[in-house]
Amino acid sequence: MSFIDKIAGAVGSVGGTMLSILAPTIASVLPGPLGGAAKKVLTELLDIDEGSSISEIEKILASSSPETLTQLTELDNDFKLRMRELDVAAAKGDHKDRADARQREIKLKDNTPQAMGWIILLTWGGVMIALFVYEPPSGNKELLSIAFGMLSMLVGKVSNYFFGSSASSARKTEILKNGQ
């Protein structure tokens, strides 16, 4: 029994399931915006036309050599590392952007962000009190709900700007410690 037959027998089918097991990261991005890049990597590895469908790629994978399947797994690992690097770069960029905004505020002695923050918080508080005191008109309940949701989101952004987000704080600290 060949290596490929063993894999196919172990998962119960050949093709998409093999791709999902051997290259889960690449398989997961195929339907999304990175699908074109993932498909190009697969077609180059298998030395087939870029216009090949996913089902054609899966069929070719089913008859590929163990060396090709090993290369596919290595490609998937490289792809996963690259995605992590991009995520780290994005986190560093976000942190730098916030730091630059805070530095600008300090340097120019600009109170605009604080004023905007207070306006947003006071507006949110006023709307919150009004929702408990007054019955909104029945025709405007949906619109009021959407507006209050957007205002609540802005309150979260104000909080994140001034205090940082606790969810990403530990991750940001780890990224900065390891990356710089």
N, C-alpha and C positions, 0 to 999 in steps of 0.2 A: 504494500500500500504506500503510495507516494505521500510526501509531506503535505501537499495541497489537499489530497483526499482525506487525510487525517484532520486537517483544519475544517474542511467542508463537513465531514462527518460529525465533528465535535459541535459545530454550531447548528447543524441540521439543514443548512442550505448553503448555496454558493452565491457569490456576487456581493450584493449590497451589504449583507451581514458580514462577509469577510472584510469588506472595506471598513465597515464600522468597527470591527474588532482590531484590524491591523493598523488602521489610520483613523482613529476616532475624531481627532481634531479636524483633519481635512474633510472627513465625511460630514461633520457637523456644520461646516461653513458652506458646503456645496449649494444648499438652497438659498443662501443669503447673498448679501452684497459682495462678499469675498469669493463667491462661487466661481467666478470666471478665473481668478488667479489660481484657486485650488484645482480647477479642471485643467488649466494649462500645465501645472506641475505634474498632474497625473498623466496627461497625454505625452508630455516630454519623457517621463520615466518609461512609459510603455511604448514609446516611439510609434505613436499613432496620430492620425489627423486630429487637429484641435476641434474640428466640427463633430467629433464622435459624441454620441449621446452617453449619458451616465450608464444606461443599461449595457451599451457596447463596451464601455470601460469595465463594468463589472464582469462581463463574460470573458474579456481578455485577462482580467485578474485571476479568474478561476483556472486558467490554463498557464499562468505565469510560473516561472522557475522560483525556487526558494530564495535565490539571490535577489531577484526582483522584489519579492515580498519583503525581504529584509531591508532593501533600499527604500521601499515604501514606508516601512516602520520608522526608519531613520529620517526620512523626509517629514513624516508626521511629527517626530520629536523636534526637528529643527523648526518646523512651522509653529509648534506650540511655544518654543523658546522665543521666537520672533514676536509672537503675539504678546507674550509677557513683557518683552522689551518695549514694545509700543505702548503697553498699558503703563509701564513705569515712566516712560517719557511723557505720556499724557499727564500723569499725576504730578511729575516735576513741573511741567508747564503750567498746570493749574495752580500749584503752590507758588510758583514764581509770579504768576499773574496777580494773585491776591497780595503777595508781599510787595509787588510794585505799586499796587493801588494804595496799600497802607503807607508805604514810603512817600508817595506823592501827597497823601493827605497830611502827613507830618511835615514834610518839607514846605508845602505851600500854606500850612496852617488853614487848610480848607475844611470848613465845617459842613459842607454840602452832604457828604455821606451820613453824618450824624443826624442832620436835619431831616434828610429823607427817611432815615431809619425811624426817627421819632414820629414823623408824619404817618408812616405805614403802621407802626405799632398803635398809635392813638386812633387811627381810622379803624383798624381791626377791632380794638377794644370798644369803640363807639358802636360799630356794626353789631358786635357780639351782644352788647347791652340792649340795643334796639331790637334784636331778634327775640330777646326774652321778654321785653316790655310790650312790644307792638306785634300785632298779627299782620304778616305781610299780605298784600292783596293776592287773591288766588291766581290771578293771571300772571303774576310776576314771581311766583315762588321758584320756578325753575331758573329763571334768569338771576334771581338773587342768590340762589344756591351756587351757581357757577361763579358769580362775582365774589362771593364769600370764599369759595375754594381758591380762587386766584389770589385773593388778598392773604389768605392763610399761607399760601406758598411763598408769597413775598416776605411774610413774617419769618418763615424758615430761612430764607436767603439772607435777611438782615442778621438773624442770629448766627448763621454760618460765617458771615463776613466779619462780625465783631468778635465772635468766640470760637470759630472753627467748628467743623462738624465732628462730633465724637465718633461717628461710625468710621470715618476715614482717618481720624487722628493717629491711631496706632499704626495703620498701614503707611500713612505719610511719614511718620517717624522712622519706620523700618526702611522705607525706600530711601529717605535722605541719609540714613546712617550707612546703608549698604552701597548706595549709589554715589556718594560724594566723598 
